[in-house]
């Protein structure tokens, strides 16, 4: 759980491949009464009549202004056409004989859950088997259903658990579904709306964490208790397996169904970056010893450990950011002998890894560009690495196709590899880990003419001397004359990396009209591994803001742009970034798009999922920690009499992760102080601020209209 996943962050950007990211939580408490310190507390009442009337009033004012901008309707239409395009590459997940996909387009606005075979998927027009039509379901049930995902039991079973959200919220309804009959199972496993976690043990049992009543949730609103629920019995009869602490982020259960290596791991997350785990065997808990902040997973007879801090053990020290491989049985007995599959350097970090039946595939970042490394055992049992020849220098994502529940799996060593960069649409390759052969099977067409455009990577020097990378995407014909309308995007939190992506929306609405796009890889992200993130948490959070300011100053120094032509955008934790640099350097920008933001850092831990993020920001209720939080908290630092750039706040009523009260209150305070502010709140949408493609296109069109109004006029190139 993060404030914003990278996929959500991409969705906010309209990347259509999927950058928001923050962790998830409980229903909002009733809003406190206004006081002298904060007269806008009433805006925290999410669905209160007074608050919603305020929202509707400011929505109408913003729409009236922005819809009048030249080209607004055309931009909205073209952006929705991009989002609805059938030329997108479907994202798939393999289970059994099928590749599953969830798909939205112009006709299917809520979406289709569908499947096809790998053979068919490789064709230009795959034959899709529709499993569930969400539009039809919503009509039949008269509910505003938004897809929340499905968990398949696998093996020979046809059962799965489907999650459905009302309006895009994190809280979801869970229902058992039969893939054979294409119907929800009468008297099957079913959970009412809550922030639940469910995991199949077998066809007749599930592990469940949900709202069981008083004391069953953490302070962050997530499950504190994990129970084993038997088919045919009421939820109240489920047997408790594990209990975390009230102050934890959450408790959880994870099942590895690999034949011969079945394991159940249960545990708790004391904070956002740590977990305490145990094996559940025969009804007993066997604690697993590991560094609290390390990620441990099992892979058949092996154990994989990814470190977030240095680990001194068995006579040597393994560095933060390393990936270690060991024998699982020996590890559980106390042995600490490992093979290091990855060791970080000053520029290299581990982005992700996946496993085939016999090999481990690593995606490694080097100065924010990906390469792929494969590890396998040789005839002597030694682990040997090799580089796989892949496209470069953009973003690579590797997805193994192996399903361990399929006997003699024909896809055991096959994987999907996607490549994308700022000017190159997504390509999808089918790879074979035994031969390292890659075959391109799909390519998304270009949605804008990139001829004459180019991408550069530069480095800015932050306040403390740290070199901060950033990407500049140049439109054709642009000159270093300080006159280019420029949009700078940043996130800088929760170890989320801002890697290159292809945004057709940005291409059509910004680059094609002469706008420069810039992405900052500031501290707080994961571009250079855990240390890059840890350098900007709690008392050091200001480093993120210093880095972002340094990038903006470098853009001006290079005459790429000037403050009057420089706009900035960020969502979720990136929305906090926008608010912080807004109040710290109002002279440096002329437009701010602040999406689903945190802004009142005095109260963030009391609103929705906020308590789960104190490992990132600190606890504002502790005076020593509020001392450093208070120095950057936007809501407490915005002032009368300061000339701020114009701000466009964007949020969602149905965001039950980052409370919409943050954006509401900040906008209201700035308006009361006489500042120029626009505000828009989608009544649906969840943390991504849009429940469907039409809403997303509309929101993006409003944002680009705002940016061109402030930074333009739109050049004719």
N, C-alpha and C positions, 0 to 999 in steps of 0.2 A: 504494500500500500504506500503510495506517495501522494503528495499534495496534487501532483499532476503527473500522469504517465507521459512518456515521450510521445506515444500515439495521440493522446489528448492534446498535448502541446502542439503537435503538428496539425491536429484538427482545428484548433483555434486559428492557426495560420492559414487554414485552407489549403494545406499541402496536398490533400487528396491521396496521400499515401499513408497517411496518418502521421508541428511540433505541435496543454496546460500541464502541472503534475502535482497533486497533493493527496494526502491520506484521506480516508473516508470516515461519518458518525451519526449520533442520535438526533431526534427531533429537537428543534429549538425550544428553549424555555420561554415562558412568557416574558415579554420585554419589560425591563425595569422602568420605573417612573423617571421622567426627566429631572435633572438636577442642574445646579449652577455650573458644574464642571462639564457636563455633557447634556445639553438641551435636546439632543437628537436621538436619545435612547429609544424613543417610541418607534423609530424606524427599524429597530431590530425585531419588531413583531411582524414576522414574515408575511402572514396572510391577514393581518389586521386591516380593517376597512380604511382607517385613516392612512396607514402606510401605503396600501395599494392605490388609494386615490392619489396620493403624492406621486407614486410611480406612473400611473396613467397620465397624469398632467404633464410630467416631464418627458415621458415617451412621446406624447403628441407634439410637444414643442420641438424636440430633437428631430422627429421624423419630418415635420413641416419644413424645417430649415434644410436638412440634408437631402431630402427627396427633390428639393428644388434645384440642387446642383446639376449643372449640365452633364448629361450622360448617365445619370443615376439609374434610370430604368433599364437602359441598355446594358450597363455594367451588371446589374442584378440578374438580368436575363442570361447574359453570357456566363456568369459565374455558376448559375444553377445548371446550365447546359453542361458545364465541365463536371459538376458533381454528379449529374445524372447520366453522364456518358457511359455507354455500354463498352467503350474501349478501355476502361480501367482494367487492371489485372486483378482478378479476384484473389483475395487472401484466403488460403485454405489451411485446414488442419486435418491430418490423416487419422482415421480410426477404422480399423478393420479393412474392408475392401473399398472404403470410400474416402474421398476428400470432401470435407464439409466446408461450406462458405455461407456467410450472411451477406445479403446483397440488397441495396437500395437503388432505385432509379426513379425516373419521372412517373412511371406507371405504378411502381410499388414503393410508395413514400415511406411506409413503416418498415417494409422489407420482407424478403423471402429467406427462410432457412432452407438450404438446398444442398445437394451432394452430387458428385459425379465420380467416375473412376479416373485413375491417373492417365490411362490411355486416352480417354475422352478429353481430359483436361488439357492435353497437349495439342488438341485440335484448335483451329481458329474459332470455331463455334462449338464448344462442348455441349453435350446433351445433359442438361441438368434435371435432376429428379427433385421436385419441390417437396420438402418434408413438412414445412409449416408456413402458411401465408399469414404474416402478422397483420396485414391490413384487414383481411377477412376476419381474423380472430377479434381484432379491435371493434370492428363493426358489429359482429355477433354479440359480443359481451358489453358493448357500449362503454369501453374503457380506452383511455389514451395510452395504449401499451407501447413501450419502447423496449427493444431487444436488450436483454441483460446477459445473454450467453447460455450455453448448454454444457452439461457434464455427462458424457457417455460412460456407461459402465464398462463397455468393451467386451472382448471375448465373444462368446456366442450369444450374449444377452442383447435384447432389443430395447432395453430400458435406458432412459436418460432423465436427467433433471434439468428442467428449463427455468431460467430466471427471467422475470418480466418486471419492468419498472413503469410506474405511472409518471409520465412526463419527463423521464430521463433522470430521475433521482437515483442516488446510490442505494436507497432502501428498495428491496425487490420482493416480489412474490415468487415462491419456488413451487413448481408442480412437476410431478412425475409424468413422463410421456413415453408412449410405446411407438417405436419406429416402424414396427410391422403393421399396426393398425392405423397409424397416423392420428392417434387420439390420446388425449390426456387420460391417465389411468384412474378409473373410478375407485375411490378408497385407497389410492396410492399415497406415496409420500407427498405431503403438501404442507407448506409453511406460509403463514400470513405475512403481510408486508413488514419487513424488518431488514436490518443489515446483517443478514445471516451468512454463515459459512457451512456448506454441506460437502461431504466427501463419501463416495461409495466405499463400503467395505466388501460387500458382495450383494447379490440381487435382493437379499432379504434384510440387509442392515445398512444403515448410513450413520456416519458421524455427523453430528449437527451442533453448531453453535448459533444461538439466536437469543431473542429476548424471551427468556423463560419466566420473567417476572422480576420483582425487586431483588437487587443484588447480583443479577446474572450478567450485567453489562459493566464494562470498564468506564472510567471517567470520560474516555473518548467516545463512548457510545457503541463500542464493538463487543462481540461476545467475550465473556470472561470464563464461561463454563463450556466444556465440550462433553456431549453425551452420545451414547450409542443407542440408536433408535431401531427397534425391531419392527418389521412389517406387520401390519395388522393390529398393532397396539397403539394406544394414544400417546401423543408426544409427552404427556405428563408421566408416562411410565418408563420413559427412556432412562438408561442407567448412566450415571455420571462417571466419566472416564478421567477427566482432568479439570482442574480449577486454577486459574491464574489469580493475580492480585488486582484489586480495584484500580490501582494506579498504573497498571499495564496498558499498553495500546490494545492488545487482543490476546486471546488464546486460540489455538488451532489444532487441527489434525491433518496429516498427510499420509496417503496410502500409496505404496509402490506395489503394483499388481504383477510385476515380472515373475513368471513361473519359476519356482525354485528359489526365488529371492524375495518373496513377499515380506514386506515390512510395513509397520504402522509407526509413524513418528508423531508424537504430540508435544505440545510446548506452549510457551508464551513469549510475547515480545515485550520486555520491560519498557523499551522505548523504540523509536523508529528504526534504529540501526543495530539492535541487539536481539538475540533470542536464546532462550534456555530450553533445551529439548530432551526428550527421553524416548526410548523404544517402548511401545506398548505390546507386551507379549503375555498371552494367557491371563489377561486381566491385571497384570502387574506392570509397573513402570520401572524401567531400567535407565537411569540417568546416563546421558552421553556427555562425556567431558570434552570441552572444546573452549577456545576463546569466546567470550560472550558475544563479541561483535563479528565473529567469523560466520560465513555461510557454509554449512555442511550438508552434503547430499550423498545418497548412495547410488551406485551404478553397478548392478549385479554384485560381484564379489569385491567391489572396490568402494572406497570412500573418496569423495572429492571435497576439498576445503579451500574456499576463497577467503583470503585474509583482508581485513580492513585496518589492521594495525600489526606492528612487528610482533613475532611470536618466538620467544626463546624457549626451546624444548629439546630434550635429548642431546644436549651439548652443542646445539647450534641455533642460530637465529634466522628465521624466515622473514623476509621483508613484507611490509604492508603492500597489498595489491597482487601478491603471488597466488598461484593456483597450485595446490598440492594434491598428489594422488597417492593413496595408500591402500593396503589390504584391509578390508572392512573387519574381518574376524580378528585379525591381529590388533587393529586399532581399538576395538571394543574391549580387548584384554589389557590394554594399557600401553602397547607398543606405539612408538612415534617415529617410524621410518617412512620417508616419503620420496617420491620422485617429483621434482619441480617441473610442472608442465609450462609454467610461465613465471618469469621474474621481470618486474617492471624496470624501466630505465627513466631517465629524465624526460624523455619524450614519448615513451611507449607505455600503454596501459591495456589491460584486458577489458574488452567491451562486453563479450558474452561467450558462452560455449554451449555446445550441444553434443549429443552422443548418438552414434549409429549403434549397430549391434556390437562391433568390434573396435571402433575408433572414436576418438574425441576430437572434435573440430572446434578450434578457437578462432574467434574474431578479435583481432588485435588492432588498436588504434595507435598510429604514429603521427603526431602532430595533427590529430583529428582527421586522419584518412585511414581507411581499413585495409587490412590484409588478412588472409586466412591461413592458419597453420593446422596441420593434421598430425595426430599422435596415434601410433599403433604399436603393438608388441611384435618383435621379430621372432624368428624361430628359437632363439635362445631365451625368450621371455623378457628381453630388454625393451624398454619403451624408446621409440625412435620418432623424431619429428621431421617434418618436411613442409615446405611452403607449397601452397596450391596457387597456380597461375590464374589470377582473377583480374577483372577490370580494376582500374586505379586512376585517380585518387579520389574516390567518393565514399559513399556509405554502402557497406555490405552487410546483409543479414543472412544467416545460415539457419536452415530448419531441417533437421533430420526427419526422414519419413518412416523410419523403423517403428513398428508397433510390436512391443515385446509379447503381447498377448496373442499374436498371430504365429502359429507354428510354422517353421521352415519359411519364414517371411522372405518373399521374393524381393522386397524393397529394403532388406536389412541394412545395406550399405549405401543406399541412395539418399539424396538430400536436395532440397531446393535452395538456391542462392539468388538473392535479389541484389541488384546494383542500381544506384541512383546518384546523381549529383545535381547541382543547382541548375544546370542547363541541359541535362540529359534525362529524358523520361525513364521511368522504371523499366528495367529488363529483368526477366526471370529465367534462370538456368536450372536444368536438371543435372545434378552431379552424381558421380559414382566414386565413393571413397576408396574403392579397390584399384581404380585406374586413374583417378584424378581428372577424368574426362568431364568437361562441361559442355552441355548442349543448350543453346538458347531456345526456349520454347514459347516465350511470350515477350512482346515489347509494347509498351504503351506509346501511342503516337504523340507527337509534339502538339501542345495546345497553344503555343505561341512561337513566333519566328525568332529563334535565338541567333540567327546569322549576325555576325559582327559583335555579339555580346561576349564577354569574357569574365572569368573569375580570378581573383587574386587573393592571396593570403598575406596579411600584414601582422605586425606585432606592435602593440602599444606598450608603453612603460607606465605602470601604475604608480601610485603615490609612494609605495614602499620599495620600488625598484623592480617589481615582478614583471616579466614579459608576458603579455596577455595576447593570445592570437585572436584574429577575427578575419572573416571572409567579406570581400567586397564583390558584389555582382554588378557588373557594369552594363548598362544598356548601350546599344550602338550609338555612336556619334557623341557620346558624353566626353567632356573635357575637364581637366583639372583647373577649373576657373573659379571654384567656390560657389557656383550658381546651381548645382544639381539638386533637385528635390531628392532627399535621401531619407530612407526609412531604416532605422537601427532597431534590431530585435535582440532581446536578451531574456535569460531565465535565471541562471545562477543559484541553484539550490538543489537539495536532495540527491546530489550526485547524478543528476540528469544531464546528459551530454547533448549539446546542440550540434549535431552532425549535419553534413550537407543533405538537402532534400530537394525534390522537384516540386515546386508549387505552381501549378497551372494558373491558379487564381492570382497570385502575385505577378506571374508573367504577363497575363492579359491586362490586369487592372493597374499595374505599376511599371514593370520593366518595359513593356511595349510602348508606353507613353513617355519614356525617358527618365523614369525614376530609378535611382540607385538603391539597391537592397544590401544591407549589411547585417551580419550575424556575429554577435560577440560571444566568445568562449570564455566567460569570466569565471573566477573562482566561486566555489559553491556547486559547480557542475562536476561531471566525472571525466572530463576530457583527458586529464592526466592522472586518473586513478583516484583512490580514496584520499590521498594527501591533498589533492586539488580541491576536493570538497571540504575536507576538514579544516582547511585554511580559512574558511569563511562561514563558520558556524558560531552561534552564541556570541561571545564577546568579540569575535572577529568578523561578524557579519558585515561590518562596514567595508571589508575588503571587496565584497561583491560590488558595492556601489562605487568604490574608488576605481575598480577595474572598468566598469561601464563608463564612468565619466572620462577615464583615460582614453578609451576607444573613441568616444565622441570628440574629445580634444584632438586626438590624432587625425580624425577625419577632417577637422577644420584646418589643422596644420598642414596637411597634405593637399589642401584646397580641393578636396573631393566635394565638400559642401561648406556651408556657413550656418551659424545658428538660426538665421531666419528661414533657412531651407531644410532644417534638420528636424525630423519627427522620430518618435520612439514608440515602441509597442512591446507589451509583455502581458502574460496572463497568469493568474494564480500566484505562485511565488514570484513570477515575473511581473505581476501586477503590483506586488509590494515593492519590487525593484523600481517600477515606474514612479510610484508615489515617493520613494526615498530620494531618487535623483531629481524629481520635480521640485521638492522643497529645498534640496541642497544646492542645486545649480540651475535655478530657473532661467538664468541668462544664456544657457547653452542650447536650449531647445525652443521650438516654436509650435509643436504639436505633440500631444501625449495621448495614446490610446491605451487605456488601463482596463484590462479584461479580468473578470471574476477575481478581483484582488483581495488580498489581506491589506488592511490599512490602519485599523485601530489595534495596535499591538499591545495596548493596555488590557484589552478584553478578548484577544484572539483565543486564549485558552478556555474561555467560558462559552464559546459559540461553536455549536456543531462539533466537528472533528478536531477542533483546535488544540485540545489537550494532548493529542497524539503528536504534535509537532514541536513540543518543547525541547526535544533533543536537538532540533535545528536552531531554534531561536532563543531558548532559555525560558524561565518562568517569570512572568511579569509581577507575580505576587511576592516574589523574593526581592527585597529592596536592592541588594547588590546586583541582581540581574536586570531589574527594571532600570537601573542606573545606565546600563549600556543600551538597552532596548529603547529607552526614552529618547536617546540622542538621535535616532533615525526614524522612529514611528511617525509615519506621515500625518496621521490624524491629529497628533499632539503638536506637530511642528509647523503646520500651515498657518500663515499669519496674515493679518490685515496690513495693507499698505505695501506689500511686495508684489511686483509685477511678475506673475506666473505665465507660462505658456498656456494656451487654451487646452483643456483636457476633455476627452470623451470617455466617460465611464460606461462600461458594458458589463452586465451581469445577468443572472437568471434567478427567478423566484424559486424554481425547483432545484437550485443548487443546494443540496443538503450536505455538502462537504465544506466549502468556503461560504460562510454566511453572507447573503446579499446585503446585510446591514452594513458591512464594511464600505461597499461602494455607495450605498444610499447616504450614510452619515457623512462621508467625506465630501460627496457632491453637495449635500445640504449645507455643511459648514462653509465650504468655499463660496457657495452662492450667497450665504448670509454675510460673508466677508467682502462681497462685491466682485469676486473673480468670475471670469468668463468660463463657463462649464456647460457641457452637454451631458445628458444622461439617457441611457436606454437599458431597459430590463426586459428580457424575454420572459414571459409568464411560464414557459416550459423550458426544457433544455438541459437541466442538470448542470454539472461542472463544465461541460463542453459548451454551454450556453446556446445550444441548438438541438432540437429533438429530431429534426429531419433535414434533408438537403435544402428545401425551400427556406427554412428558417436560417440555416447556415449561410446561404447565398445572400439573403436579405441583410443579415448582420454584417457580412463582409462588405457589401455594397455601401452600407452606411459608413463603415470605417474608412473605406477608400475615398468616399465623397468628402468626409471630414478632412482627411489628409491632404487631398488636392486643394481644398478650400484654403487650408492653412499654409501649405508649402508651395503651391503652384504659382502662377497658373500652369495647367497641364501643357508641357512643351509639345510642339508639333515637329516630330523628327521623321 
